[in-house]
Structures are given as structure tokens and as C-alpha cells.
Amino acid sequence: MMWYEAHEPNTPFIKVYCPVCQKDCFLGKREKNQLFMEHCDDCKATYTWQPNEEKPTVILDKDKRHKHCGCGTCNK
């Protein structure tokens, strides 16, 4: 059991798998009303789920111009 599961038992976490690889690639757990971004090494793509969205957006590694997300913190 992860720390956040023990300390926030009422938070509805969803297990997230790669939409392409399906059950072969577990990306993590997300809270449905929070932004979730994770990279799949097999697909070489970064998937982003916006809050309360079911389908992610995708950025392929070959389309990335840089290795950081551009949030401002990563630019430092």
C-alpha cells in the first residue's frame, strides 16, 4: 500500500494503463479530478489526462523538441 492510499483512503484513485499497450504497461494511479502525465517507454510517447477526462492527449518522443515539460520549474 502506498503512503497516499493509507493517508487518503477516500480519494478515488484510478489505475492507469497505457492506452496502446493496455495491461502490459502500468503507468500509475491518478485522481480523476487532477492532471496526470506519464511516459510509456514501449510506445515512446507521453500521455496526458486532463482533469475529469477519459481520453488522454499524446506527444510522441520523436515530436518532442526538448526533454522537459515546459512548466517553468523544468526550465530552470
C-alpha atoms as an extended CHARMM CRD file, in Angstrom:
* protein
*
        76  EXT
         1         1  MET       CA              0.0000000000        0.0000000000        0.0000000000  PROA      1               0.0000000000
         2         2  MET       CA              1.3490000000        3.3960000000       -0.9720000000  PROA      2               0.0000000000
         3         3  TRP       CA              1.6210000000        6.2460000000        1.5370000000  PROA      3               0.0000000000
         4         4  TYR       CA             -1.1360000000        8.3050000000       -0.1040000000  PROA      4               0.0000000000
         5         5  GLU       CA             -3.5110000000        5.3240000000       -0.0980000000  PROA      5               0.0000000000
         6         6  ALA       CA             -3.0750000000        4.8850000000        3.6500000000  PROA      6               0.0000000000
         7         7  HSD       CA             -3.4530000000        8.5850000000        4.4410000000  PROA      7               0.0000000000
         8         8  GLU       CA             -6.1840000000        9.4960000000        1.9540000000  PROA      8               0.0000000000
         9         9  PRO       CA             -8.4570000000        6.4380000000        1.7910000000  PROA      9               0.0000000000
        10        10  ASN       CA            -11.4700000000        8.3890000000        0.4890000000  PROA      10              0.0000000000
        11        11  THR       CA             -9.6450000000        9.6900000000       -2.5900000000  PROA      11              0.0000000000
        12        12  PRO       CA            -10.8250000000        7.7970000000       -5.6950000000  PROA      12              0.0000000000
        13        13  PHE       CA             -7.6660000000        6.6860000000       -7.4910000000  PROA      13              0.0000000000
        14        14  ILE       CA             -7.8680000000        5.0660000000      -10.9200000000  PROA      14              0.0000000000
        15        15  LYS       CA             -5.2380000000        2.6300000000      -12.1620000000  PROA      15              0.0000000000
        16        16  VAL       CA             -3.9010000000        3.9660000000      -15.4580000000  PROA      16              0.0000000000
        17        17  TYR       CA             -2.5380000000        1.6960000000      -18.1600000000  PROA      17              0.0000000000
        18        18  CYS       CA             -1.0700000000        2.7560000000      -21.4680000000  PROA      18              0.0000000000
        19        19  PRO       CA             -3.9530000000        3.2180000000      -23.9350000000  PROA      19              0.0000000000
        20        20  VAL       CA             -1.8950000000        1.4570000000      -26.6360000000  PROA      20              0.0000000000
        21        21  CYS       CA             -0.1420000000       -1.3350000000      -24.7070000000  PROA      21              0.0000000000
        22        22  GLN       CA             -3.1680000000       -1.8360000000      -22.4180000000  PROA      22              0.0000000000
        23        23  LYS       CA             -2.4340000000       -4.1470000000      -19.4580000000  PROA      23              0.0000000000
        24        24  ASP       CA              1.2190000000       -4.6290000000      -20.4280000000  PROA      24              0.0000000000
        25        25  CYS       CA              2.2230000000       -1.1410000000      -19.2890000000  PROA      25              0.0000000000
        26        26  PHE       CA              1.0270000000        0.2200000000      -15.9250000000  PROA      26              0.0000000000
        27        27  LEU       CA              1.5590000000        3.9970000000      -15.8440000000  PROA      27              0.0000000000
        28        28  GLY       CA              0.4260000000        4.7230000000      -12.3060000000  PROA      28              0.0000000000
        29        29  LYS       CA             -2.5890000000        5.8510000000      -10.3150000000  PROA      29              0.0000000000
        30        30  ARG       CA             -4.4110000000        9.0840000000      -10.9330000000  PROA      30              0.0000000000
        31        31  GLU       CA             -7.0700000000       11.0460000000       -9.1880000000  PROA      31              0.0000000000
        32        32  LYS       CA             -9.8110000000       11.7310000000      -11.7230000000  PROA      32              0.0000000000
        33        33  ASN       CA            -10.0410000000       15.4690000000      -10.9740000000  PROA      33              0.0000000000
        34        34  GLN       CA             -6.2570000000       16.0130000000      -11.2080000000  PROA      34              0.0000000000
        35        35  LEU       CA             -3.9150000000       16.4030000000      -14.1770000000  PROA      35              0.0000000000
        36        36  PHE       CA             -1.9530000000       13.1870000000      -14.8220000000  PROA      36              0.0000000000
        37        37  MET       CA              1.0230000000       12.8500000000      -17.1690000000  PROA      37              0.0000000000
        38        38  GLU       CA              3.1800000000        9.7890000000      -17.6690000000  PROA      38              0.0000000000
        39        39  HSD       CA              5.5790000000        8.3770000000      -20.2490000000  PROA      39              0.0000000000
        40        40  CYS       CA              5.3400000000        4.9100000000      -21.8210000000  PROA      40              0.0000000000
        41        41  ASP       CA              8.7850000000        3.5980000000      -22.7450000000  PROA      41              0.0000000000
        42        42  ASP       CA              7.3560000000        0.9120000000      -25.0330000000  PROA      42              0.0000000000
        43        43  CYS       CA              5.3010000000        3.3420000000      -27.1290000000  PROA      43              0.0000000000
        44        44  LYS       CA              7.8610000000        6.1400000000      -26.7880000000  PROA      44              0.0000000000
        45        45  ALA       CA              5.0710000000        8.5830000000      -26.0070000000  PROA      45              0.0000000000
        46        46  THR       CA              3.8880000000       10.8310000000      -23.1690000000  PROA      46              0.0000000000
        47        47  TYR       CA              0.2040000000       10.6450000000      -22.3110000000  PROA      47              0.0000000000
        48        48  THR       CA             -1.6260000000       13.4550000000      -20.5150000000  PROA      48              0.0000000000
        49        49  TRP       CA             -5.0520000000       13.1050000000      -18.9390000000  PROA      49              0.0000000000
        50        50  GLN       CA             -6.7210000000       16.4370000000      -18.2140000000  PROA      50              0.0000000000
        51        51  PRO       CA             -8.8780000000       16.6150000000      -15.0650000000  PROA      51              0.0000000000
        52        52  ASN       CA            -12.1280000000       14.6520000000      -15.4380000000  PROA      52              0.0000000000
        53        53  GLU       CA            -11.2430000000       13.4920000000      -18.9800000000  PROA      53              0.0000000000
        54        54  GLU       CA            -11.3920000000        9.8330000000      -20.0210000000  PROA      54              0.0000000000
        55        55  LYS       CA             -9.0960000000       10.0180000000      -23.0750000000  PROA      55              0.0000000000
        56        56  PRO       CA             -5.5300000000       11.3390000000      -22.9430000000  PROA      56              0.0000000000
        57        57  THR       CA             -3.6400000000       13.5440000000      -25.3370000000  PROA      57              0.0000000000
        58        58  VAL       CA             -0.3410000000       12.1690000000      -26.6130000000  PROA      58              0.0000000000
        59        59  ILE       CA              3.0490000000       13.5670000000      -27.5980000000  PROA      59              0.0000000000
        60        60  LEU       CA              5.3840000000       11.1590000000      -29.3420000000  PROA      60              0.0000000000
        61        61  ASP       CA              9.0510000000       11.2620000000      -28.3350000000  PROA      61              0.0000000000
        62        62  LYS       CA             10.0600000000       11.9590000000      -31.9260000000  PROA      62              0.0000000000
        63        63  ASP       CA              7.9030000000       15.1140000000      -31.8380000000  PROA      63              0.0000000000
        64        64  LYS       CA              9.4930000000       16.4950000000      -28.6640000000  PROA      64              0.0000000000
        65        65  ARG       CA             11.9140000000       19.3270000000      -29.0820000000  PROA      65              0.0000000000
        66        66  HSD       CA             13.1410000000       19.2050000000      -25.5070000000  PROA      66              0.0000000000
        67        67  LYS       CA             13.2690000000       16.7870000000      -22.5930000000  PROA      67              0.0000000000
        68        68  HSD       CA             11.3030000000       18.8850000000      -20.0940000000  PROA      68              0.0000000000
        69        69  CYS       CA              7.6010000000       19.6240000000      -19.8570000000  PROA      69              0.0000000000
        70        70  GLY       CA              7.8450000000       23.4410000000      -20.1080000000  PROA      70              0.0000000000
        71        71  CYS       CA              6.1120000000       24.1230000000      -16.8020000000  PROA      71              0.0000000000
        72        72  GLY       CA              8.6560000000       26.7280000000      -15.7150000000  PROA      72              0.0000000000
        73        73  THR       CA             10.1370000000       24.6000000000      -12.9650000000  PROA      73              0.0000000000
        74        74  CYS       CA             11.7130000000       22.2590000000      -15.5190000000  PROA      74              0.0000000000
        75        75  ASN       CA             13.2080000000       25.1880000000      -17.4270000000  PROA      75              0.0000000000
        76        76  LYS       CA             15.4990000000       26.1200000000      -14.5200000000  PROA      76              0.0000000000
